[in-house]
Amino acid sequence: MSALFTGTGVAVVTPFTSAGEIDFPALEKIINHLIAGKVEYLVVLGTTGESVTLTKEEKKKVYSFFAEKAGGRIPLVAGIGGNSTKEVTDTITHFDFTGYTGILSVSPYYNKPNQQGIYLHYKAVSECTDKPIILYNVPGRTGANMTAETTLRLAHDFKNFVAMKEASGNFDQCMDIIKNKPKDFLVISGDDGYTFPFISIGMQGVISVIANAYPLKFSNMVRTALAGDFSNALSDHYMLLDSMKQIFADGSPGGIKVILEALGLCSGGVRLPLAPVSDAVKAKLLASMKGI
């Protein structure tokens, strides 16, 4: 099952209309764009999907829309996480998994739990479902790093934890996990710009933001690197590097939505408390597209 998450997953944006409502026609266009771009799977309502700004009813509609429009053409992963363990486990228990392969669940944010709290949170998540689960460490957003020791403890103790999306940017921590993980447990990059070097030390894929815009170019780079052709993968990595850096320069997903708007896929609108990127960053984003 973990092999399904090798390669490129995309943390899909949620497009909005000028009135701030979910733009479902644009979302269908993006889904088809990503499938045509030959990515391996889609992550629905992760951080990039602005999930924390959507109501429960809106989330249900988005999850169902993906299941309907993806039509079994590509594996879907449901982003289900939060800072209340009970709410997360209740959501998973009552979730309609029709069309969905697994779950991406972020480490609890804001509360700043200690490592035992993180472990017990994920223990409860594991025990409420038999679906494969991708752990997600992103201390820059959650305020609490999930250590290599905790990740390895969970990977060895619970069979339905099949992968870790690591977005700490800490190479030492990532190498500790890769070296000591169970054989079938995947370590996946959570940083677009680090994906190439991370693959060179043993990671097996990425859950990407930049692939919303450039699914074929980015997923080809990942496949090329995974095949060991680092020379050709490196040239693609550097071709995309400026865009990969700029999409996070003034808040995400505001950055990637600038490029998506320029490509005619959706508007650049985000929901408060996010605001559009600055004019200076927007200019750099548009300039970064010229070489791709």
N, C-alpha and C positions, 0 to 999 in steps of 0.2 A: 504493500500500500504506500509506503513512504516514497517509492520510486515515482509515483505520480507527481511529486513535488520537486523533482529534479528539473533544472532548467529555469525558465523565466515565468514567474507568476506576476500578475499586474495588480497593484493596489488601485482599483478603478475609481476615478473621480465621480462625484455626483454633480451633474450640471444643473444650473438653475435658470429660470426665466428672468426677464427684467423685473418681474413682480416678486421674485424671490421664491417661487414655487419650483418643485422638481420638474425638470424639463425631460419628460420621458421620450419624446421623439429624438432629442439629441442623445439621450442615453442609449437608445437602440442603435443610433449611428456609431457611437463609440464602441459598443459591444461588437458590431460587425467589423469595424476597423481593427479591433484587437484580434479577433478570430482570423481575419484575413492576414494579419501580421504574424501568424503562426506562433504565438506565445503558447506556453504549455497549460496555463490555468489562470483563472481570474479570482481575485479576492474581492468580495462584495462587502462594502461598508466597513472598511478598515479606517485608520486615521485619515488617509487621503480622501476617503469618501465622505468626510465631515460627519461621521456617524453621530458624534456627540451633540450635533445641532439639529438632528432629525427627531421628530416625535416617534413614539412607538408605532403609530398607525402608518406614518411615512416609511419607517423601516420595513414593516410588513409588505407594503406595496413594492418597495425596491427589491427586496429578496424575491418576491413572487415574479416580478418583471424579469429579473435575470433568469430565473428558472424557465420562464416561458420563452424568452427571446433567444437565450443561448441554445435552447432546444436539444440538449444533450450533445451539442457539437464540441463542447469543451468542459473540462472539470471546473466546478465552482467551489470556492471555499468561503464560508460565512464568517465574517468578522464578528465575534461575540466576546466582548470583554468589558471590564469595568472595575470600579473600586468598591463594589459591594459583592462579596462572594455569593450571597443568597440570591441577589438579583441575576447574576450571571448564570448560576446553576438553574434557576427557575426558567430563564430564557431558553437555555439549551434544552431543558427537559420538555418544554412545550413547543419547540421549534419544528416547523415542517421542513424536513430534510429532502423533500422531493427535488431531485435535480442537483443536490449538493453532495460533494464528496467528503468534506471535512470542515474543520473549524480552525480559525486563527484567533488565538486568545491572548491579548496583551496582558503583561504583568500589571497588577493593580497600581493605579496612579493616584496621586495626591496624598493618600494616607501615609506614604512612606513606611510600609511594613518592613520589619526585619526579615532576615532570610528564612527563618522558621515560619513566619506569617506567609511569605510568598509560597513556600513549599506546601503549607496546609491549604492555601487557596487553590493551588493547582491540583492537589490531591482531591479536593471536593469536586473540581471540574472534571477530572478523570473519571471519578466514580459515578457521575450523573449521566454518562453517555458511553457508548461503545464506538463512536465515530473517531477517526484519526484526528489528532489535535496537533497543531503547530504552536509551540510556545513562542512568545514574542518579548524580547528584551529591548527596550528603547529608553534608557535612563534619562536622556535629554528631554523627554516628554513626561515620563512617569515620576521623576524625582527620586527613584530608587533603583540602583543597579541590581540585577539578578546575577549573582556570581557564577563562575564556572562550576564551583562545587555544588551549588543548588541545582543548576541545569543538569549536571551529570547524575545527581541523586534522583531527580525526577525521571530522567531518561532510563535509568536502570530499574527504577521501582515500578513504573507504570508503562505497560506495553502500548497503550494508545497514544502516548506522546511519541510522535514519529519524526519530529523535526523541531529545530529552533531557528527562528528568524532573529539573527543577532544584529542589532543596530547600536551597539555600544561604541563602535569604532576602535575598540581596544584589541590590538592584534595579539597581545599576550593572552588575554582572556579567551579569544577565539581559538587560538592554537591549543590551549589547555583542553577546551571542549572537543575539538577535532581529534586530538591525540587519544583521549580517554573515553570517547563516546561508545555506546553499543554499535555493532557493525552496521545495522540497518537504520540507524538514526542519522538523519540529514542535518547538516548545518547550512543555513541559507543566509545570504547577505541581506541586510536591511538598509544598506547604503549603496546607491547606484554607483557613485564614484569609486567605491572600494571593491566593487564586484570582481573586476579583473584580478587585482592582487589577491583577493580572498580566495578565488578559485585556484590560484597558483599554490596556496597553502592547504588546500583540501576541501574548501566549501563546494557545494554541489548545485548551486543555483542562487536565485535572488527573488525577492518580491519587490518589484520595481515601481517607481513613480514615472521616470522618464519614458518608460515603454508605453505609457498612455499615448504619447505623441509619436514615438518611433518604434513601434512594436517589432517590425521585421528587422530593422538594423540592429536594435539592441539584443533581441533574442538570438539573432545570428552570431553576434559577438560572443554571447554566453555559450552557445553550442560549440562554436569554434574553440573557445578556451577550454571547455570541458573535454573536447577531443584532443587536447594537447597541442593545438596549433597556436602557440602563444604569439608568434610573430604577426600573423594576420589579425588575431584578436586584439592585439595591442594597438594596431593602427585604427581599428574601429573604436576602441576605448578612447583614444585621444581625439578622434573626430567628434565624439559626443561629449567630451569632458566639460567644455565651457557651458553647455546647456545643463549638464548634470549638476554643476555647481550653482548656476544662476537660479535654477528653479527653487532653491532653498534659501536664497539670499535675503528675501524679505517675506518669509512665511510661506508655508505649504498648506493647501494646494494652489494658492494664488499664483505662484510662479508657473506651474505646469499649465494652468488654465489660460495664461497669456499665449502660450504656444498653441494650445488646442484651439483657441479662438482664431489665431492667425491661420491655422490649417482648415478652418471652416467647420470644425466638429462641434463646438459649443460656445456659449458666451464665457467671458472671463469672470463672471460673478461668483462671489463667495458669500457665506452667511456670517453675520456678526456672531461672536466678537472678531472674526477675521475681517480684514479690509483688503482691498486690492493692493497690489505691490506698488511701490513708488514709480514715478515716471522714469527715474534714472535706471532702476532695475529692469523695468519694462523695455527700455531701449536696448539694454545689454542682452536681454532674452531674445528680442527680435533679431539683433545682430548675430547672436550665436546660431541662428537657424541657417544663415547664409552658407555655411560650410558643410551642411549636412544634405 
